[in-house]
Amino acid sequence: MTESGWMGRPRSHWVERLRQDVYDVIVIGGGITGAGIAREASLAGLRVAVLEAADFAAGTSSRSTKLIHGGLRYLAQGHVRLVREAGSERAVLRRLAPHLVEPVPFVLPIYRGMQHGKLTMATAIWLYDRLAGVVKKERRQVLSAAKLLQSHPHLSPHGLQGGVLYHEYVTDDARLTLATLQSASEWGAVVLNDCPVRNLLHADGKVCGVVAHDRVSGQPIVVSGRVVVNAAGPWIEDVLALEQGQDPAPAESFQQVAAGQDVSRPHAHRRATRVTHSRGIHLSFDAKRLPLPHALAVQTQDGRLVFLIPKGDICYVGTTDKRYAGDLLHPDVPEQEIAYLLDIVNSLRPDLLLTRADVIGIWSGVRPLVTAGGSEEGKDTKDVSREDEIWVSPAGLITIAGGKLTAYRKMAERVLNTLRNSLGANGDWTRRDELSARLPLFGAKEIPLANIESWWQLEVGQLIERYALSETEARSLLHRYGDRVEAVLSTGVARPVVPNVPLLEAEIAYMVRWEQANHLDDIISRRTELGRFRGLQLRELIEAVSMRMSTLLGWTEEDRQNEVTACLRECHVTK
Ligand SMILES: Cc1cc2nc3c(=O)[nH]c(=O)nc-3n(C[C@H](O)[C@H](O)[C@H](O)COP(=O)(O)OP(=O)(O)OC[C@H]3O[C@@H](n4cnc5c(N)ncnc54)[C@H](O)[C@@H]3O)c2cc1C
């Protein structure tokens, strides 16, 4: 085998499908927004194609704080719809993917002099619980300073006034995106990564398809469709630029491209800016260096919340929020922002004296924040609304921007409502309405939410017994693949690639054949979170995975070296 596959079929099968079929909806961008739209449209019985320039979730959707949350801060900003919607969505997403979306108790300590005092925060969280429809057992509890210090004896006691215990839901953002795309594919969507859209095609002044470039074969792919949706996240302006200021390309360009002629539009003008970019970074630490009994939410001096979230044997901290104008796919990580997060942790836990040398993983992502209409221009990025917005161009290109990982299903619903005007007769809208919030994602159909604790216990026990796995390996398999674990293990050997790292040889084969992993980083940074969390073992892991992928995908030694270099760069490993 020298090509990857998706849902058990080789990549070439999907490329052929893209060339031959005519789609109702072509989605540009395989982040969570594009994935959500693809699932909704597929559930509505529409023929859907998703084209992703790099890898699924390679943009912002693998670089978030991984919270499915209402965002307390948005309440203070008066974004009631966002809070209410996000709150109800976390219950929906828990139902759709209980292995990927889990409730986690958070403690929010309140110190004297903080922007929001104990009463304000307790009231805000009370309101948040009501607005978001939070279930009783997860509602907030107000804690005295003494009570808080009992459970968190190492918190700095100076000026501590108490705290609030409440619940947020934590996910694996990249795998949530992947599971959503896989679900769309189960309902017929054709989904391809490493396939940037380079041109839009027009007929009678309307967008009627795209020209994409298959980076694996080096060949163009012309895909025709009735509606094109621009879900390119931080890159939406680049896609809009393909359309802006151009005479509509004639429908003959289908034939021109098929004949190998270049119909790209290098001089496309940019639109007035609709989004501004803001960078956020995260740091991870060994949980032994940053041991926490609960996740923490900490108010910063500039009125934001920074989260400290334990996850297995690591703990991650984030995020920052700074206006950004650099490389969107590989945003840099300034040392000042690392120092800023370290200072926050150290002021909260002065006993730990964490330094730069304790950081075992770093990731950096870019938020596309909607500034259209000018009302948000000039604001600090932390104050720019996180609401989403949809535009339809005169040629019919639908663009969606802004929003949150948390609200992706509702954002997709809004796009679908826009599509109904043009595709009404084609869709089975009742089926979509019935299934969207109820039908579990790929990998979650056999997971009984009502008995989730027993399910975990039983499955972990069986995996340990049957495959001689460690508990960490068994749990990480269930988190990644849910009810698909047996299918994964039937693909290869249940042996760790590197000792004490939860990644089995069988998983690499599965990710290549079923999940379209074409590059080393697809596995290290997205299909697993190991690149974000593995620190000292990362080089060894990267080497070992690259050797296995070489065999599966027929890489030369030069290919392999290039993959290793690109992966180390993505993981911010410099030494
Ligand atoms: C630091 C940070 C922390 C965050 N934390 C949270 C959080 O905890 N909870 C939450 O709900 N939200 C959070 N968010 C917001 C959330 O991550 C984003 O709203 C969401 O991931 C955006 O997804 P997207 O699909 O719109 O964009 P992306 O994930 O960036 O996807 C866009 C995709 O389009 C592709 N693309 C671009 N151009 C083309 C082209 N020409 N052809 C084909 N494909 C193309 C890109 O490669 C990319 O994969 C956070 C964001 C940041 C930056």
The ligand as a Gaussian input file, in Angstrom:
#p B3LYP/6-31G(d) Opt

LIG

0 1
 C       -6.168000      29.541000      21.422000
 C       -7.593000      29.176000      21.136000
 C       -8.357000      28.552000      22.107000
 C       -9.689000      28.223000      21.840000
 N      -10.393000      27.544000      22.776000
 C      -11.666000      27.198000      22.536000
 C      -12.371000      26.428000      23.480000
 O      -11.838000      26.006000      24.501000
 N      -13.661000      26.136000      23.214000
 C      -14.282000      26.548000      22.075000
 O      -15.464000      26.272000      21.930000
 N      -13.611000      27.236000      21.127000
 C      -12.316000      27.559000      21.319000
 N      -11.611000      28.235000      20.381000
 C      -12.268000      28.567000      19.115000
 C      -12.309000      27.353000      18.193000
 O      -11.109000      26.638000      18.262000
 C      -12.566000      27.822000      16.763000
 O      -13.747000      28.577000      16.753000
 C      -12.746000      26.678000      15.786000
 O      -11.746000      25.700000      15.921000
 C      -12.729000      27.226000      14.362000
 O      -12.907000      26.158000      13.480000
 P      -12.962000      26.391000      11.917000
 O      -13.318000      25.108000      11.301000
 O      -13.828000      27.554000      11.618000
 O      -11.486000      26.829000      11.527000
 P      -10.218000      25.874000      11.320000
 O      -10.164000      24.816000      12.316000
 O       -9.031000      26.743000      11.200000
 O      -10.525000      25.177000       9.947000
 C      -10.418000      25.830000       8.708000
 C       -9.791000      24.848000       7.742000
 O       -9.870000      25.370000       6.419000
 C       -8.748000      24.893000       5.716000
 N       -8.559000      25.718000       4.518000
 C       -8.103000      26.986000       4.447000
 N       -8.059000      27.388000       3.152000
 C       -8.489000      26.349000       2.403000
 C       -8.630000      26.131000       1.005000
 N       -8.332000      27.078000       0.103000
 N       -9.067000      24.922000       0.577000
 C       -9.386000      23.939000       1.460000
 N       -9.254000      24.100000       2.800000
 C       -8.818000      25.287000       3.262000
 C       -7.619000      25.010000       6.726000
 O       -6.524000      24.177000       6.396000
 C       -8.312000      24.606000       8.020000
 O       -8.118000      23.238000       8.338000
 C      -10.271000      28.548000      20.588000
 C       -9.494000      29.163000      19.613000
 C       -8.156000      29.451000      19.877000
 C       -7.308000      30.055000      18.802000

